[in-house]
């Protein structure tokens, strides 16, 4: 009999901690953080779980040879149940996004769902696989931005997409192992991704400045108060700039170290470990992007999912 633990393993439940940050980062960049953001994040999680279930259904014959411990080849979940779960989660995810975000959210949730299924059924084992998966994550970021100015979220979407390309490229060598050239390329990509997340985007919202500008409207004769405001303004800007850089550095060190191990030893276990680090380390990158969008404390909260995801990954594999 199929248990909840079997289904959690099928959909890689702990790995879903890497998903809400896409929506939050997109909303922060677009100036669209609102009470509906958590619901859009929930829709994103449902679509992610749908993709995991569909992935295992599509790979069931291959997994019988290469990953027999997975829920379907081990007999703990039937192929029919996995396919039905994937379809149900897809409908629920798209429906929730449309319900809370209206037409704009639906216009992104539908192609996101199509891209997920397209990857699992068609693109996964082709040269286009990493690009299609990267597009999925980019669309996920834009889903969060659907209530605001989408153009402002494009840099964050591109950053998350680039990270996803590196993880997907590595994941294609989880069973066979890789040559040293692949992790060197993905490591270089990770460095670029981290650097882009740490740098402020021209025109990005910086709410910390708002209070400083208001405080700067003091009477002309109150010189001391204006000086205090200037110091506070500089301090706030310094903190606001430091948070994205620190979180991006954390992401780069954690994920980069795992890839460096693959350069030294490109065996399948090391590749799987690097893929796991890329998945569980993504919240740190999302946190940096969220902070860069002007929501520093929320960015720290998003990044906190990274160590939690690593602990849960010891119980249920994220790959």
ABEGO torsion letter per residue (X at the ends): XBBAAAAAAAAGAAAAAAAAAAAAAAAAAAGABBAAAAAAAAAAAAAAAAAAAAAAAAAAAAAAAABAABAAAAGABBAAAAAAAAAAAAAAAAAAAAAAAEAAAAAAAAAAAAAAAAAAAAAAABAAAAAAAAAAAAAAAAAAAAABBAAAAAAAAAAAAAAAAAAAAAAAAAAAEBBAAAAAAAAAAAAAAAAAAABBBBGBBBAAAAAAAAAABBBAABAAAAAAAAAAAAAAAAAAAAAAAAAAAAAAAAAAAAAAAAAABABAAAAAAAAAAAAAAAAAAAAAAAAAAGBAAAAAAAAAAAAAAAAAAAABBAX
